[in-house]
Amino acid sequence: MAVAGFEIPALLPVKGCQLGATFADIKGVKPAKVVRDDVVVLRFAPGSSVAGVFTKNAFCAAPVTLCREYLGGAVEAFVINAGNANACTGDQGLSHAKQTCQAAADIAGVKPHQIMPFSTGVIGEPLPVSRLTTALPKAWETLSEDNWLRAARGIMTTDTRPKGVSKTLIIDGKTVTITGISKGAGMIKPNMATMLGYVVTDATIAQPLLQSILSRAADKSFNRITVDGDTSTNDSCMLVATGGSGCAEIASEDDANYPVIAQAITEVLMQLAHAIVADAEGATKFVAINVQQGETSKESLRVAYAVAHSPLVKTALFACDPNWGRIVAAIGYAGVQGLDASKVNVFLGDVQIVANGARAASYTEEAGQKVMDQDRITITIELARGSAEETVWTSDFSHEYVTINAEYRS
C-alpha cells in the first residue's frame, strides 16, 4: 500500500556515474519470497566530489563508521547491500565492512578507502560478507549510466516501490543533470539523512561547498519527515558531483551559479523525502503539518513532531476520523513553555476546526470529514507567539504497518 501520485518518473543518466546491481541473497531468501537485486554499485569518475550526512543514532552501523572516516577523500565507488544492516555487530561487523571495501577496491583497481559501504535491513545479524563479495564482480559487469531504476529497486527493503527523481538545468551554457534515488518506508525519523539516499550531479562543485549544500538541503527535506519517530542505525544520504557536464567549477556561495544549483539539489532531495513518506509502511495518507507563528523554529518543530508522532492522531487519520481533539491534545503536551491555548488556531485543509483555543463556530463535522477522506491532508497550526514557521511531513498508522513490522524478520 502506498499513497498514489508519487510514482517514479523517468530517471536520467548522469555523466561520470555508472550503476550496477545483482542478486546475492543477502537476507537468505525463502522459496516463497521474490528474488530481486540486493547488491548495488555506484562508480564515479576520478576526481568526483563526495559529500555525506549520516545518522546520529549512537548504535550507528559499521558501514556508517567507515563512511565517516573515508568522507573527504578520493572516493570512487559506493557498494550498497539490502537485507542486512550490519548494525550492532561489533568488531566483526566493522571487519565485514572493510572486507567489502577491499573486494570492491580489488575489482575497481583503487584503494579500499576509496570505496564507501552502505547496508540496510535487519539489525543485529552478521553480514553474510562472502555472499556479498562473491556477487560484486557480477554487479560490476552490469555498470551502466542508464541503471538508475535498477539501482533504486536494488536498495529497497520494505518499500513497495522504487523512489527516484531527475532534474536538469543550464549552467554556463551546459546541460547539468541531477538524479537521485532513495529507500525507506519504516524506521523513519531521519537525523541528518534518511535511511539511504544517493544524489548525483554532473556539475562541478568543490567538496566543501558540496557538503554545505547537502547539509542544508537534508535539513529542509529528510530532516523534516517522520513515519514512526524511529531513527535508523544506518541513515546515510550522499551527494556526488562528477564534473561530467564540463561546466565551470562552483567553489563558493559568491558564485552566480551557486543559488541555482543549490536550489535544484534541494528540490530533488525534497521530492525523494516526500516519496518516502508516501510509501511509508501501510500508509494511506500523506500529511503535511504546518506550524506557523511560533516563537522559534525549534518550538515550531516541537509542536509539529508532537502531532506527527501521536499514535492517536495517526490512527484517526487512517480511519478518516476528524477527531480534532487528538490534534489539540498533542499541541498541548508538546512542551511549549508559556503557550496560551486561548490564542491557538487549527485548520484541517482550508477548514478551521479551532479558533482561539475552542471549536470554531463555523466548523461542521461534515466539512472536517470531507478533508479527512482525502489521501493528502494539510494540518495548519497557528501558535500566535511569533513569526517562525516549520513543516513536517508524515503518514498515518494502519493495520498493515503493524503487520509489516511484526513479520519483518519472518
Helices and strands as residue ranges (DSSP letters): E 17-22, E 39-44, E 49-54, H 62-70, E 77-84, H 90-108, G 112-114, E 115-122, H 129-141, H 148-154, E 163-171, E 174-183, E 196-201, H 207-220, G 222-224, E 236-241, H 258-278, E 286-294, H 297-309, H 311-318, H 325-332, G 341-343, E 345-348, E 351-355, E 358-359, H 365-372, E 376-382, E 388-395, H 399-406
